[in-house]
Amino acid sequence: MNSIETSETPRVKAASCIDCIFWKPWVKQRDENSKFGDCRKLAPRNFQIHADTPQTPQQKFVTKFPSTNQGEWCGQFQPSKPEEQWLQHAYEECLDQAVYLKKCIAVTKTPNASHEPRK
């Protein structure tokens, strides 16, 4: 719990790749219990492949989107459903306002020479 959260603070569902608008699951999955896919938020990147087989003894490079697991997350998450997008935006706005109010309260509690009573 951070400094502005209380026990009454509502929790927003964790933002993971499976709920992101930019994440595309692979058609063929290796494991039924864990899904993998590609993050298409940014441009494809070069990845080095180590090919230690007799047919390809050298290293190769392939250009593709980054592969991620369904449970991973990043700072560029965008909800895939409009109602989740609105909820995420509303949560961030409330959090920003709470931080601002906390700073304002801290400023008003600091002693100021102009507010001290004269002797």
Buried (B, 14 or more C-beta within 10 A) or exposed (E): EEEEEEEEBEEEEEBBBBBBBBBEEEEEEEEEEEBBBBBBBEEEEEEEEEEEEEEEEEEEEEEEBBEBEBEBBBEEBBBEEEEBEEBBEEBEEEBEEBEEEEEEEEEEEEEEEEEEEEE
